[in-house]
Amino acid sequence: MKGKVKRFKGKKSWSELVGTAGHAATIIIERQNENVDAIIVEEGSSVSTDVRCDRVRIFVDENDIVKEVPKVG
């Protein structure tokens, strides 16, 4: 077996935050899962394809509204 398998801890996705303000979403996510950093990303921006169990990307539109379900990865 190669290396250890990383396991996600805590809540993994936040479908209830679609349509809310991005800044508010970061606070809620980081309170509900202290193992992650929530990062706001403008919709359509280029992002890396690596999967990380300590990161949640929050994709927002030009009005800072969450457009996709934020999830660990």
C-alpha positions as CSV (number, residue, x, y, z in Angstrom):
1,M,0.0,0.0,0.0
2,K,1.4,3.4,-1.0
3,G,1.3,6.0,1.8
4,K,-1.6,6.7,4.1
5,V,-5.1,7.5,2.9
6,K,-6.1,11.0,4.1
7,R,-9.5,11.1,5.8
8,F,-11.8,14.1,5.8
9,K,-12.9,15.0,9.3
10,G,-16.1,16.9,10.2
11,K,-18.7,18.2,7.9
12,K,-17.8,17.9,4.2
13,S,-20.4,20.0,2.2
14,W,-22.7,22.9,2.7
15,S,-25.6,22.8,0.2
16,E,-27.6,25.1,2.4
17,L,-25.2,28.0,1.7
18,V,-25.9,28.3,-2.0
19,G,-27.5,31.7,-2.5
20,T,-25.9,33.3,0.7
21,A,-23.2,35.8,1.0
22,G,-19.7,34.5,0.5
23,H,-18.3,36.1,3.6
24,A,-21.0,34.7,5.8
25,A,-20.4,31.3,4.2
26,T,-16.7,31.3,5.2
27,I,-17.6,32.0,8.9
28,I,-20.3,29.3,9.0
29,I,-18.0,26.7,7.3
30,E,-15.1,27.4,9.6
31,R,-17.3,27.2,12.7
32,Q,-18.9,23.9,11.6
33,N,-15.6,22.3,10.6
34,E,-12.5,23.6,12.4
35,N,-10.3,21.4,10.3
36,V,-10.7,23.5,7.1
37,D,-9.9,26.9,5.8
38,A,-12.7,28.4,3.7
39,I,-11.5,30.4,0.7
40,I,-13.6,32.7,-1.5
41,V,-13.1,32.2,-5.3
42,E,-14.7,34.2,-8.0
43,E,-16.8,32.1,-10.3
44,G,-14.9,31.2,-13.4
45,S,-11.5,31.7,-11.9
46,S,-8.7,29.1,-12.5
47,V,-7.9,26.9,-9.6
48,S,-5.5,24.1,-8.9
49,T,-6.9,20.6,-9.3
50,D,-5.3,19.1,-6.2
51,V,-7.6,17.7,-3.5
52,R,-7.0,18.8,0.0
53,C,-8.9,17.8,3.1
54,D,-8.2,21.1,4.8
55,R,-9.7,23.4,2.2
56,V,-13.2,24.5,1.1
57,R,-13.5,26.7,-2.0
58,I,-16.5,29.0,-2.0
59,F,-17.4,30.0,-5.6
60,V,-19.2,33.3,-5.6
61,D,-20.5,35.6,-8.4
62,E,-19.8,39.3,-8.9
63,N,-22.3,40.1,-6.1
64,D,-20.5,37.8,-3.6
65,I,-23.3,35.2,-3.7
66,V,-22.4,31.5,-3.3
67,K,-23.1,29.8,-6.7
68,E,-22.0,26.2,-6.1
69,V,-22.2,23.9,-3.1
70,P,-19.1,24.5,-1.0
71,K,-17.3,21.2,-0.3
72,V,-14.0,19.9,1.2
73,G,-11.4,19.3,-1.5
